[in-house]
């Protein structure tokens, strides 16, 4: 699996202005345009243009880690220019007035080039803007990664049968990998519905095609002896095969 290192400075927006779901008044249209300007400044590491768009008490939460940045920390991260610069797409923009503020949500696509390798990730972003004397100021930003379905590889039943068994995750807590409806399914203790294991390599599976990868381990004789699963939270589960 290719490691993905996410940095705040890896954000760039396509130069087209965001498409609005609706615009109720001229100030909201100005805000929609400002979102485009905001990402152009991030793309160019132009902190001088970006800083006036941000509230002094800005809270910027990064999606992959949940880290919370202040205005000063955010500007410092943006100032780290990347070459080549990534691209950023913003679409499905919705604006909702809330008193003296406006809540904005949109979908964001980040495309980065790492040598000859291109990777695109998608996020759902929610932002809060407050109107200042002359412009809107971004008060809060939060984003959540959107999970893309895993790409299934071809695998025959003989090869997949090697993974059938019970795996102990913890005391009195096991995972039962079994055949169900012609597919491998993992059902944990106390659960009535399991996750379909979508094969993505000869030893790795994606639960339901969107879950964190499960990678099965083998001993020197080639027998499956357990699996390791990394969760989005950073927690790593190691399960030992019981039989």
N, C-alpha and C positions, 0 to 999 in steps of 0.2 A: 504494500500500500504506500503510495507516495505521501510523505509527510507534508502537511499544510501548515505553514507558519503564518498566522494572520497578524498584520500590523496595521495600526490605524492609518499610517501614511500610505497604505496600499489602496486608497480609495480615490476613484476618479469618475466623474460623471460625463456621459456623452453631452455634447454641447447643445443638443436640442432641449428646449424648455419642457418641463413635465406636462403631461396631458392631464387636464382637470376633469374630475368627475362632475363638478358643478362650481360655478362662481356666482356668489350672491351680490357682490358689490366690488367696486374698483379696488378698495384696499386688499381684498382677498386675491384679486388678480395680481396685484403687486407682490403679495406674499408668495404666490406660486412661482412668479418670475424669480423672486429672491432665492428660492430653493435651488434653482438652476445656477444662479450666481454663486451660491454657497459652495456647491460642489465643483464649479470651475476653479474657485480659489483654492480648494483643497487639492485639486488636480495639479495646479501650478505651484503648490507650496507657497501660495501668496498669502501669508499671514497678515500683511498690512491691509489687504482688502477684506479678509475674512473677519478680523477682530471686531470691527464695528457692527457686524451682523450678530454678534454673540452677546448675551447678557453677562454681566460680571459674575453672577452666581450660577452660570451654566453648569448643568450636570449632564455629561455625555457618557452613556453606558455602552460598552462594546459588547456586541452580541455573542461571539464565541467564548469569551471568558467571563462576562458579567462585571468586568472591572469598571469602576466609576472614575471619570476624569473631570478635573476642574477646568475652567477656561484656560488657565496658564498651562496646564499639562496637555490639554488638547492642542493648543497652538504649537507647543513644542514638538508634539508628535507630527503634526501636519507639516512642519518646517523641514522634515526629513524627506527630501525629494527622492523618488525612485526612478531608475532608468532601466528599461523603458517604463514610462508611466502606465499604470493599469487604466482600464476603462470602467466607467460606472454608468449604469442605466437606471432611470427612475420612471416608473409608470404606475398606473392605477392610483392616482393621487386623489385623496378625499380631504376636504377641509370642512371643519365643523366649529362654528363660533361657540365659545363657552365664556360668557361674561365679557371681560376685557381681553380675553386670550382667544387663541384659535388652536384647536387640536388638529394635527395633520397626520394622516397615515398614507403610506405608499409602499410599493414593492421596489426593491433595489437589487440590481445585478452588478456584481463586481467581477471583472475579467482581468486576470493578471497573466503576464508572460514570464515564465521562468526558463530561460534558455529557449529551447524549441518547444517547450511544453506550455500549453495554455489551460488555465483552469477558471471556471466560472462558478461563483456561488451566489445564491439568492437569499435575500433577507426581507422580513417585514419590519418596517420602521414606523415608529410613532414619535412625533415631535410636538412640543408645545411652544408657541410663539406669543410674545406679548408686544403690544404696540407701544413704541417709544414716541418721542416728539416728532421725529422725522422718518422713522423706519421701523420695521419689525425687528425684534430681537429674539433669537433662539434661546429658550430658557431650559428646555430638557430634551434629550434625545435618547431613545432606547431602541434596540433592534434585536430580532430573533432570527436565527438562521432557518431557512426553509429547507426541508429535507427532500432531496431528489431520489426517485426510485432507483434501486440498484440494478445494474445490468446482469441478467442471468446468463450463465454459461450452460452449455449442454453437459449433462451428466447422466449416466445410465444407472439403473436400479442396483446393479451389482456393486458399483463403486460407492453409491450412497448408503448401501446397507451396512457398510463398515462403521457408520456413525450411530447406528441404532443402539440404544442402551440407556441406563440411568446414570446421571452424573450428580455428585453431591456438591452443592454450593456451600452449604453450611450445615450445622447440626439440625437434623429433622427437616431439612429443606433440600429437595432434589429437583432435578430437571429431567423429565422423561422424554427422550428423543425417540419417536416412533413413526410408523407409517400411518397416514390418515388421508383418505381420498386420493391415493396415488402420489402423495407428497410427504416429505419429511416434516414433522411438526414437533416443536419443543413445548411441553406443557409443564410449568413449574408447580410445585406442591401447593395445594389449596386453590388452584385455578381450574376452571372448567373448559376454558378455551385457550388453546396454545397458539404459538406463532409459527407460521410457515417458514421453513428455512430455505431461503433462495440461494442456490450455489453461485458464488462469484469467483471461486477458484477451486482447485482440487481439494483444498482443506479449509476454505473459509466460506461462511454463510452470512447472509443479511436477514435477520428476523423480520418477516413480513415485507421484505424488500426495502425497508426504510430504517430498520433498527441498527444499532451499533454492531459492528462485525463480531462474529464468533469465529475464532480460529482454533481448529482442533489440533491436538498434539499427538504424536506417535512415539512409541519407544523404538529401540534399535531394531526390533523385529518387524516394525511397521504396523503394530497393533495400536489402535486409537486408545489413548489412556486418559484423555481429558480435553478440556478446552479452556481458552482464555477469551474473555469478552471485555472490551473497553466501552465504558458508558460515556455519554456526552458530558457528564459531570466531572469526568477525569478519574472516576473510580474504576478499578480493574477487578473483574471477577475471575477467579480461577476455580474451575470445577474438576473434580477427580472422578473418573469413571468407576462405578461400582461393579458392573458386570457387562 
